[in-house]
Amino acid sequence: MRIGAVKRPATPEQARDLAREHGAQALYLAGATSLHFLTDASQKLGKEAKRPIDKNLGKEAKRPIDKKVAILLDRLDLRGISDDGRRYCIGAMTSLAELMNFRAQRWAFHETVRRTATHQIRNISTIGGNICRVFPWCDLPVALLALDAQMLLLGEERYSLSADDFFASQPARRLANGDLLLYVELPPLAAHMGFGYRKEVVTLSGFSLMTVAVRLCLEQGAISSARVAAGGALPFPRRLSQVEDLLVGRPAAPDTFVAAAEGVQGIPWKGREDWSDAYTLQVAKVAVHDALQRALDFAQRRN
Amino acid sequence: MATRLTLSFTLNGAVRSFETDPNERLLDLLRREGLKGAKAGCREGVCGACTVLLDSRAVYSCLLPVCLADGHRVTTVEGIGDQADPHPIQKALVDAGAVQCGFCIPGIVVSAKALLDESARPDDEEICEKMDGNLCRCTGYEKTFAAIKAVLAARQSLDDEGASHG
């Protein structure tokens, strides 16, 4: 894949129209850090692109290089975080560094972002770019699933999708018709809620090998609702409904968390970095347990 | 014929125009222009040797398509200081013995400058968070950390002196 032309729209509507005009050749670019994973090796080495090699024939294929029309989104007014009391509204072009630096009483998302990538990446990578093309190691979708985020998009008109629907499959495919993510809305963490997050990596700034995020709602010492999500050791981030079912209606206590962590069995974990299936399962149990305990600690600290 | 893109940005204080392949990364453009301070280490956004400032933010120039620099300010290590007039962090890194093979140092200078410009009094955690994108295989980071702390201490002394005279 190569960039054949560059467009720089001034409004989301112009961006959408450009994407529709160019169809499959259109490529939205936000922070462009994931471009690295989409380009061929010769570009990464700063060389002229060659035609793609056809592995079956062992020689250069005759198919043409896929030239994209890059639609840069950096001039769109989609940056920053606002709080209207009912939700935090995050512009899709807000950088991860801005998210990391944001603090509010009913906000915990910075805990996820500060453990994502390096400072240089956080400075340029945007929330929109990070969640519209999801790689297995992406952390933000896991936290957004747990935090019950809503995505506000622009198609023919504006429309909303829950995180559950948005991440039901690869968002980039869903948005291939030119629809554009405008905002991510996060409900505030009320006083009876707790958020817990656990990420396993080789180095602090490394790609996730296991990420678990939890939001618990507590009522009189019992768990009234739970959202548990995982990624990193899964092909795609997802809710862990088996774990959630073992939490709701039970006391928020260590025994409950130990039992709930057993709910990770039966989930098709896919460990990386040569993790065996048994080790991946064990890490999943520990990560879920720790994230649950952290969510409880979070809620108790606030009350 | 290959697609060409005309763009302009402020490079180390001077407005410059370039005609380039839109696929080119900023690192390659800079080195083609003779600015060899930013190093091509990993070329995949890990090592930090290619770090430059985009406006005031430290970014990996090896990941940045040139089109995203259009209209911005780019500062490389050459625009921060030189042997005749080093930036305080450059002097501190030398004084602390943080420079051994030196390959990582341009990136570390740029990231440390961004940190020192962003935060008046960063604590240890913030220093670690904002320097986490620069790898050094020689010094083990202790001396880099000491150099940043030395600049902060000197800044604090100046502030205290100013306050006592104020």
Interface residues (C-beta under 8 A of the other chain):
Chain A: R2 I3 G4 A5 V6 R8 L29 G31 A32 T33 L35 H36 T39 Q43 K44 L45 G46 A49 K67 A70 L72 D74 A97 M100 R114 A117 T118 H119 Q120 I121 N123 I124 L204 S205
Chain B: T3 L5 P22 N23 E24 R25 L27 D28 A40 R43 E44 G45 V46 G48 T51 L54 R57 A58 V59 Y60 L63 L64 P65 C67 L68 D70 S111 E129 K130 M131 D132 G133
